[in-house]
Amino acid sequence: MTGAALGLAGRAIGRRMMKALQDKVVPAVQARAGLAQQQFQQEKVEQDAIVARYPELRGCTTDQVIFLDGGTRTVPVSELRMPVTLAQADQVVARLR
C-alpha cells in the first residue's frame, strides 16, 4: 500500500516538474538561443562588410598578426577585441597604411 502511494506521489511530482520545465525553462532556453542566433547573424554581416571594404586585409595564424597584402607593417591579433567590428577594422587598416 505504501509503495502505491509513493508511486502516485512520485508521478504527481514528476508531472509538476515537467510542467515547470515546459512553462519556464524551455521558453528561457529558446529566448537565449534566439538571441545567440541574432548575434551570430549580426557578426556575420559585420564580417562580410569588413571583407568587402578591405579585401587586401590578411591574417597569419602562425605569427598571430594582421597585415595588408603587399605591406610591411603588422598588428598583433592580441590587440583586437573579438568579434572584430567594422570600426575596429578601420582603425587597424589606418595603422597598417
C-alpha positions, 0 to 999 in steps of 0.5 A: 500500500505504501509503495502505491502511494509513493508511486502516485506521489512520485508521478504527481511530482514528476508531472509538476516538474515537467510542467515547470520545465515546459512553462519556464525553462524551455521558453528561457532556453529558446529566448537565449538561443534566439538571441545567440542566433541574432548575434551570430547573424549580426557578426556575420554581416559585420564580417562580410562588410569588413571583407568587402571594404578591405579585401587586401586585409590578411591574417597569419595564424602562425605569427598571430598578426594582421597585415595588408597584402603587399605591406610591411607593417603588422598588428598583433591579433592580441590587440583586437577585441573579438568579434572584430567590428567594422570600426575596429577594422578601420582603425587597424587598416589606418595603422597598417597604411 
